[in-house]
Amino acid sequence: MPQTLGTDCHPAATADELAAHYAVRRRVFVDEQRIFPGSDRDARDDDPRTIHVVAYAGHAVGGAVRLYPLDGAGRRWQGDRLAVLPQHRARGLGAPLVRYAVKTAAEHGGLVMVAHIQLRNVGYFQHLGWHRDGEVEIYAGLPHQPMAIDLRT
Ligand SMILES: CC(C)(COP(=O)(O)OP(=O)(O)OC[C@H]1O[C@@H](n2cnc3c(N)ncnc32)[C@H](O)[C@@H]1OP(=O)(O)O)[C@@H](O)C(=O)NCCC(=O)NCCS
């Protein structure tokens, strides 16, 4: 049975950690899934309210997620760019990243968190307490299921 990697998730605190966060995203969304040509970075990454999270697999960053408020009051948050390097998958890195993003949005006063979920991952997010929130739509060029989680519970 593969070893569980653990739950060391936190916002990127150094330039190296931020670079590692971006490197995980590029490896997964540009090189592997080819959703974005060249770079998956966008204006959200330059917004000072955006939180770039890293998760460690041993001594190296193996997973990433980002989150940001969608409104000025910070009541509605979005999470995206959830990615775990292929060699570290199914070892308990992704679920702690999702839970960390949810916890962090709640701690910042969020009432609800939303995400656009690739169809193959809908069951994964349901397993983590999320629910479908609308019809499937095209996001980043692919069909995604809007999903949400109540942060007040
Ligand atoms: C989706 C992703 C982040 C999951 O990360 P991970 O570290 O492999 O997931 P975990 O190890 O935390 O998985 C926890 C559990 O969910 C299960 N699971 C993983 N992916 C799943 C899926 N797509 N659907 C249902 N269950 C899933 C695992 O088997 C595991 O089950 P277990 O606890 O009973 O063993 C990872 O597969 C990934 O980076 N995929 C490519 C990028 C991507 O799809 N990002 C999300 C865009 S919406």
The ligand as a MOL file (V3000), in Angstrom:
LIG
                    3D

  0  0  0     0  0            999 V3000
M  V30 BEGIN CTAB
M  V30 COUNTS 48 50 0 0 0
M  V30 BEGIN ATOM
M  V30 1 C -7.3960 15.5620 -8.2690 0
M  V30 2 C -6.0770 15.4730 -7.5000 0
M  V30 3 C -5.6970 16.8500 -6.9950 0
M  V30 4 C -6.2730 14.5320 -6.3110 0
M  V30 5 O -5.0920 14.5820 -5.5200 0
M  V30 6 P -4.5170 13.2560 -4.8030 0
M  V30 7 O -3.4110 13.6760 -3.9220 0
M  V30 8 O -4.2470 12.2360 -5.8320 0
M  V30 9 O -5.8010 12.8330 -3.9460 0
M  V30 10 P -5.8240 12.1470 -2.5150 0
M  V30 11 O -4.6710 11.2110 -2.3480 0
M  V30 12 O -5.9960 13.1940 -1.4910 0
M  V30 13 O -7.1740 11.3120 -2.6910 0
M  V30 14 C -7.9640 11.0580 -1.6020 0
M  V30 15 C -8.9690 10.0080 -2.0130 0
M  V30 16 O -9.7260 10.3980 -3.1620 0
M  V30 17 C -9.6220 9.4020 -4.1710 0
M  V30 18 N -9.6370 10.0740 -5.4610 0
M  V30 19 C -8.5850 10.6650 -6.0850 0
M  V30 20 N -8.9950 11.2040 -7.2640 0
M  V30 21 C -10.3340 10.9380 -7.3680 0
M  V30 22 C -11.3320 11.2230 -8.3380 0
M  V30 23 N -11.0300 11.8680 -9.4610 0
M  V30 24 N -12.6090 10.8060 -8.0970 0
M  V30 25 C -12.9340 10.1300 -6.9640 0
M  V30 26 N -12.0120 9.8180 -6.0140 0
M  V30 27 C -10.7320 10.2190 -6.2060 0
M  V30 28 C -8.3230 8.7020 -3.8930 0
M  V30 29 O -8.3590 7.3950 -4.4320 0
M  V30 30 C -8.3220 8.7050 -2.3780 0
M  V30 31 O -9.1950 7.6950 -1.8910 0
M  V30 32 P -8.8450 6.9180 -0.5470 0
M  V30 33 O -8.6260 7.9820 0.5060 0
M  V30 34 O -10.0380 6.0760 -0.3210 0
M  V30 35 O -7.5920 6.1740 -0.8670 0
M  V30 36 C -4.9290 14.8950 -8.3760 0
M  V30 37 O -5.3490 13.6660 -8.9190 0
M  V30 38 C -4.4880 15.8180 -9.5160 0
M  V30 39 O -3.6430 16.6880 -9.3380 0
M  V30 40 N -5.0420 15.5990 -10.7260 0
M  V30 41 C -4.6650 16.3890 -11.8950 0
M  V30 42 C -5.1180 17.8370 -11.7850 0
M  V30 43 C -6.5890 17.9540 -11.5050 0
M  V30 44 O -7.4070 17.2120 -12.0010 0
M  V30 45 N -6.9050 18.9730 -10.6650 0
M  V30 46 C -8.2610 19.2320 -10.2510 0
M  V30 47 C -8.9650 20.0700 -11.2690 0
M  V30 48 S -10.7100 20.2030 -10.8800 0
M  V30 END ATOM
M  V30 BEGIN BOND
M  V30 1 1 1 2
M  V30 2 1 2 3
M  V30 3 1 2 4
M  V30 4 1 2 36
M  V30 5 1 4 5
M  V30 6 1 5 6
M  V30 7 2 6 7
M  V30 8 1 6 8
M  V30 9 1 6 9
M  V30 10 1 9 10
M  V30 11 2 10 11
M  V30 12 1 10 12
M  V30 13 1 10 13
M  V30 14 1 13 14
M  V30 15 1 14 15
M  V30 16 1 15 16
M  V30 17 1 15 30
M  V30 18 1 16 17
M  V30 19 1 17 18
M  V30 20 1 17 28
M  V30 21 1 18 19
M  V30 22 1 18 27
M  V30 23 2 19 20
M  V30 24 1 20 21
M  V30 25 1 21 22
M  V30 26 2 21 27
M  V30 27 1 22 23
M  V30 28 2 22 24
M  V30 29 1 24 25
M  V30 30 2 25 26
M  V30 31 1 26 27
M  V30 32 1 28 29
M  V30 33 1 28 30
M  V30 34 1 30 31
M  V30 35 1 31 32
M  V30 36 2 32 33
M  V30 37 1 32 34
M  V30 38 1 32 35
M  V30 39 1 36 37
M  V30 40 1 36 38
M  V30 41 2 38 39
M  V30 42 1 38 40
M  V30 43 1 40 41
M  V30 44 1 41 42
M  V30 45 1 42 43
M  V30 46 2 43 44
M  V30 47 1 43 45
M  V30 48 1 45 46
M  V30 49 1 46 47
M  V30 50 1 47 48
M  V30 END BOND
M  V30 END CTAB
M  END
